[in-house]
């Protein structure tokens, strides 16, 4: 199974047609079958599978240490009592079987990760899989970036006052976001065929506090074909995050492409929170790129529409109350968890051919510039 996985990864990197065929024809079957099954559970199956894996590895390591100690001191143990000899033999036999079991599990993990994750990185880009507007080779300058940035800023500023809020200024909302996210993705599938099909309901992450320490808004679990989201993050992040994670289930594994699809699914929604979530999800990327494009010229920047105070307040990951709750229940320091998570993510993206790592998230700006080409400029 390990060799099979390696061969699949090699083929996927050198044979684009194979990967595109797999992603468009075979991969959807896993969502339509296995994804429907795991979707029946009210909790995230993939999240608990992850915790089970950590437990199994811990037992392997702890048992391995004990196995080594027994091997070193075997003769001394046997001299103490005969029954100790029998117990050590039973333990050694059971440990070898357990290690062999995990050896097979490792092989299965390699196959599943290859089929449901690694191969997706080698598929054709979103530009290839459906037409989104301007040419991917076209270069965009300060005028186009400024026009797009201003459009998003003005739309966000217009939406900020329309919501009911509590005494802290936090948005109040009681609709079923998960169900609405599914419907928005299905609606987008009417425009783009590759997004058609079944969508499971996004699920809350049980240990959302731990994921908050990593600044993770959502998670796609290849082992369960589920879209998951951080239940502690501020509500403005939820609609676009749900749609972002659901897009992974259609084979769009690159984060900039998932950001783009999440934006498209939300921006044309009839619900104002979904539209607001879309604008907030890209406003930071656009603002930073615009500042770079104008050479950090403050006079030019101030001549354009400014992000309102309310929009800036709503573009938060967690509320201060949620952060207090996270820190209160944290086992490890947030700085430590964040650093470890960043290193793991950077390594994973780089190994899968995303040379610029987490910087690739901001490439959604180029996709948006193409999409609005001929509409805004």
C-alpha positions as a printed Julia matrix, in Angstrom:
377×3 Matrix{Float64}:
   0.0     0.0     0.0
   2.87    2.37    0.76
   4.5     1.61   -2.59
   1.14    2.02   -4.32
   0.73    5.44   -2.67
   4.21    6.53   -3.72
   3.56    5.45   -7.3
   0.23    7.31   -7.37
   1.92   10.47   -6.13
   4.62   10.19   -8.78
   2.08    9.56  -11.53
  -0.01   12.49  -10.3
   2.98   14.85  -10.53
   4.06   13.82  -14.03
   0.74   12.96  -15.71
  -1.71   15.87  -15.5
  -4.43   14.11  -17.52
  -4.51   11.22  -15.04
  -4.9    13.55  -12.07
  -7.62   15.61  -13.74
  -9.53   12.45  -14.66
  -9.27   11.16  -11.09
 -10.4    14.44   -9.51
 -13.31   14.95  -11.89
 -14.52   11.33  -12.25
 -13.36    9.2    -9.31
 -12.9    11.52   -6.33
 -16.59   12.64   -6.31
 -17.59    9.03   -5.62
 -16.03    9.16   -2.15
 -18.19   12.14   -1.2
 -21.33   10.63   -2.66
 -20.85    7.33   -0.78
 -18.53    7.49    2.23
 -19.27   11.18    2.73
 -22.98   10.46    2.97
 -22.29    7.79    5.59
 -20.15    9.97    7.86
 -22.61   12.79    7.3
 -25.2    10.82    9.27
 -23.25   11.34   12.5
 -23.97   14.56   14.44
 -20.3    14.93   15.41
 -17.11   15.18   13.37
 -16.01   11.61   12.66
 -12.72   12.82   11.22
 -11.84   14.83   14.33
 -12.28   11.84   16.6
 -10.38    9.64   14.18
  -7.52   12.11   14.55
  -7.59   11.86   18.34
  -7.74    8.07   18.09
  -4.66    8.11   15.87
  -2.77   10.22   18.43
  -3.75    7.75   21.16
  -2.66    4.74   19.1
   0.72    6.31   18.34
   1.21    7.21   22.01
   0.48    3.6    23.02
   2.92    2.39   20.38
   5.67    4.66   21.72
   4.98    3.86   25.39
   4.75    0.14   24.67
   7.93    0.32   22.61
   9.83    1.88   25.5
   8.58   -0.83   27.84
   9.46   -3.49   25.25
  13.05   -2.21   25.08
  13.38   -2.11   28.86
  12.1    -5.67   29.15
  14.53   -6.8    26.45
  17.45   -5.19   28.31
  16.54   -6.5    31.77
  14.9    -9.75   30.67
  17.29  -12.1    32.48
  17.07  -10.16   35.72
  13.28  -10.23   35.56
  13.22  -13.96   34.92
  15.46  -14.61   37.94
  12.92  -12.97   40.22
  10.01  -15.28   39.38
   8.84  -17.7    36.69
   5.44  -16.0    36.35
   7.24  -12.78   35.43
   8.78  -14.61   32.52
   5.36  -15.7    31.29
   3.98  -12.18   31.6
   6.88  -10.64   29.67
   6.45  -13.21   26.89
   2.72  -12.42   26.67
   3.42   -8.67   26.59
   6.09   -9.04   23.88
   3.78  -11.17   21.75
   0.86   -8.73   22.13
   3.07   -5.71   21.42
   4.43   -7.26   18.22
   0.86   -7.9    17.03
  -0.13   -4.34   17.94
   2.86   -2.92   16.05
   2.0    -5.09   13.05
  -1.6    -3.82   13.21
  -0.41   -0.2    13.16
   1.93   -1.06   10.31
  -1.14   -1.92    8.23
  -2.98    1.16    9.5
  -0.05    3.27    8.3
  -0.4     1.73    4.84
  -4.12    2.53    4.78
  -3.41    6.1     5.9
  -0.94    6.54    3.04
  -3.52    5.38    0.49
  -6.36    7.5     1.89
  -4.22   10.64    2.14
  -3.01   10.13   -1.42
  -6.48    9.59   -2.85
  -8.32   12.25   -0.83
  -5.66   14.9    -0.43
  -2.22   14.66   -2.09
  -3.47   13.9    -5.61
  -5.78   16.91   -5.45
  -2.78   19.24   -5.25
  -1.7    18.06   -8.71
  -5.04   18.7   -10.42
  -5.62   21.48  -12.91
  -6.18   24.91  -11.41
  -9.57   26.52  -11.03
  -8.88   28.51  -14.21
  -8.62   25.24  -16.14
 -11.6    23.56  -14.52
 -14.03   26.4   -15.22
 -13.96   29.8   -16.86
 -13.81   32.6   -14.31
 -13.09   35.64  -16.48
  -9.85   37.27  -17.61
  -6.74   35.47  -18.78
  -4.57   33.92  -16.01
  -1.5    35.36  -17.75
  -2.75   38.94  -17.65
  -0.93   41.31  -15.32
  -3.01   43.65  -13.17
  -1.75   46.96  -11.82
  -2.73   49.55   -9.18
  -5.8    50.73  -11.1
  -7.43   47.29  -11.3
  -6.43   46.31   -7.77
  -7.66   49.68   -6.5
 -10.99   49.33   -8.3
 -11.57   45.86   -6.85
 -10.42   46.86   -3.4
 -12.71   49.93   -3.4
 -15.67   47.83   -4.57
 -15.25   45.34   -1.71
 -14.64   48.08    0.88
 -17.75   50.03   -0.13
 -19.96   46.92   -0.14
 -18.69   45.9     3.3
 -19.18   49.41    4.67
 -22.78   49.42    3.38
 -23.59   46.08    5.02
 -22.0    46.7     8.42
 -24.94   48.78    9.84
 -27.76   46.44    8.75
 -27.3    43.77   11.44
 -28.87   43.48   14.85
 -26.18   43.63   17.54
 -25.87   43.03   21.28
 -24.54   45.42   23.92
 -20.95   44.56   22.91
 -21.6    45.33   19.25
 -21.49   41.67   18.25
 -23.79   40.54   15.44
 -26.89   38.6    16.48
 -27.92   35.8    14.11
 -30.02   32.68   14.65
 -30.43   31.04   11.23
 -29.01   27.62   10.3
 -25.67   28.62    8.78
 -24.63   25.05    7.92
 -27.8    24.32    5.98
 -27.59   27.65    4.19
 -23.94   27.06    3.26
 -24.92   23.77    1.6
 -27.63   25.51   -0.39
 -25.28   28.29   -1.5
 -22.75   25.73   -2.74
 -25.49   23.87   -4.61
 -26.57   27.16   -6.15
 -23.01   27.84   -7.28
 -22.97   24.34   -8.75
 -25.67   25.43  -11.17
 -23.1    27.82  -12.67
 -20.02   25.6   -12.39
 -20.58   21.9   -13.14
 -17.56   20.79  -11.08
 -19.34   22.0    -7.94
 -22.51   19.98   -8.49
 -23.46   17.04   -6.3
 -23.95   16.12   -2.66
 -22.76   18.33    0.19
 -22.73   17.14    3.81
 -23.62   19.63    6.51
 -20.54   21.36    7.95
 -19.78   20.17   11.48
 -18.45   21.95   14.54
 -15.01   21.03   15.81
 -15.35   19.65   19.34
 -12.0    20.98   20.55
 -12.43   24.34   18.86
 -10.31   26.01   21.53
  -7.25   24.01   20.46
  -7.87   24.92   16.81
  -8.34   28.55   17.83
  -4.83   28.49   19.27
  -3.67   27.52   15.77
  -5.82   30.29   14.25
  -7.67   27.64   12.24
 -11.17   28.54   11.07
 -12.02   25.26    9.4
 -10.69   21.83    8.59
 -11.21   19.28    5.84
 -10.7    15.7     7.03
  -9.67   13.39    4.14
 -10.43   10.3     6.25
 -14.09   11.15    6.73
 -14.86   13.49    3.81
 -16.22   16.1     6.19
 -16.16   19.89    6.26
 -15.56   21.21    9.76
 -15.53   24.68   11.26
 -14.36   26.36   14.46
 -17.47   26.92   16.61
 -15.72   29.58   18.74
 -14.75   31.99   15.97
 -16.73   35.17   15.39
 -19.87   34.7    13.33
 -18.7    36.8    10.34
 -16.13   34.09    9.57
 -18.56   31.19    9.58
 -20.47   31.41    6.25
 -17.41   31.78    4.02
 -15.42   29.24    6.06
 -18.15   26.63    5.69
 -18.29   27.15    1.93
 -14.48   27.16    1.77
 -14.29   23.75    3.48
 -17.14   22.34    1.37
 -15.22   23.31   -1.78
 -12.43   20.93   -0.7
 -14.97   18.1    -1.04
 -15.21   18.92   -4.74
 -11.48   18.5    -5.26
 -10.36   22.12   -4.83
  -7.64   21.56   -2.26
  -5.55   24.7    -2.88
  -6.37   27.3    -0.25
  -6.47   30.29   -2.59
  -8.96   28.44   -4.82
 -11.07   27.4    -1.82
 -11.0    31.04   -0.64
 -12.19   32.1    -4.08
 -15.0    29.53   -4.27
 -16.09   30.35   -0.71
 -16.27   34.01   -1.74
 -18.32   33.24   -4.87
 -20.74   31.04   -2.94
 -21.43   33.77   -0.38
 -21.18   37.03   -2.35
 -24.34   36.48   -4.42
 -26.39   35.11   -1.53
 -29.7    36.7    -0.63
 -28.61   36.64    3.01
 -26.68   39.79    4.06
 -24.47   37.93    6.55
 -23.21   35.62    3.79
 -22.41   38.59    1.56
 -20.74   40.41    4.44
 -18.71   37.32    5.27
 -17.53   37.12    1.65
 -16.31   40.71    1.59
 -14.59   40.46    4.96
 -12.79   37.27    3.92
 -10.86   39.04    1.13
 -10.75   42.68    2.25
  -7.47   42.21    4.09
  -5.72   40.56    1.14
  -6.95   43.28   -1.23
  -5.98   46.12    1.08
  -2.44   44.77    1.55
  -1.94   44.18   -2.17
  -3.24   47.65   -2.97
  -0.8    49.24   -0.52
   2.05   47.32   -2.17
   0.85   48.29   -5.65
   0.89   52.02   -4.87
   4.27   51.83   -3.18
   2.83   52.51    0.27
   1.93   56.06   -0.81
  -0.26   57.34    2.02
  -1.73   60.22    0.0
  -2.97   57.89   -2.74
  -4.29   55.43   -0.19
  -6.29   58.07    1.67
  -7.87   59.26   -1.58
  -9.7    55.92   -1.81
 -12.68   54.73    0.29
 -11.55   53.79    3.8
 -12.51   50.66    5.7
 -15.06   51.74    8.31
 -14.42   51.25   12.01
 -17.31   48.77   12.27
 -15.97   46.66    9.39
 -12.53   46.63   11.0
 -14.14   45.52   14.27
 -16.15   42.78   12.56
 -13.08   41.41   10.83
 -11.94   39.56   13.92
 -11.08   35.9    14.38
 -12.43   35.53   17.92
 -14.13   37.94   20.27
 -12.18   38.96   23.39
 -14.56   36.83   25.49
 -13.9    33.79   23.3
 -10.14   34.33   23.55
 -10.41   34.48   27.35
 -12.24   31.15   27.31
  -9.61   29.61   25.01
  -6.72   30.74   27.22
  -8.5    29.62   30.37
  -8.89   26.02   29.13
  -5.62   25.8    27.16
  -3.2    22.99   28.04
  -0.31   24.51   26.05
   0.62   28.11   25.38
  -0.99   29.58   22.26
   2.39   30.76   20.96
   3.77   27.2    21.11
   0.73   25.65   19.45
   0.64   28.34   16.74
   4.32   27.92   15.91
   4.01   24.14   15.65
   0.87   24.44   13.49
   2.51   26.97   11.16
   5.55   24.75   10.7
   3.4    21.71    9.95
   1.22   23.61    7.47
   4.18   25.19    5.68
   5.85   21.78    5.36
   2.68   20.09    4.1
   2.01   22.75    1.46
   5.64   22.79    0.28
   5.82   19.0    -0.02
   2.66   19.06   -2.13
   4.12   21.5    -4.62
   2.85   24.79   -3.13
   6.23   26.52   -3.14
   5.11   29.71   -1.36
   3.41   27.84    1.5
   0.81   29.79    3.47
   1.48   32.89    1.36
  -0.56   31.07   -1.32
  -3.76   31.97    0.59
  -3.41   35.55   -0.66
  -3.33   34.41   -4.3
  -7.11   34.65   -4.13
  -6.57   38.31   -5.14
  -5.39   37.25   -8.61
  -8.43   35.01   -9.02
 -10.74   37.84   -7.98
  -9.04   40.23  -10.4
  -9.7    37.74  -13.21
 -13.28   37.18  -12.13
 -14.13   40.91  -12.09
 -12.21   41.63  -15.32
 -14.74   43.22  -17.69
 -17.13   43.93  -14.79
 -15.29   46.53  -12.72
 -12.5    47.55  -15.12
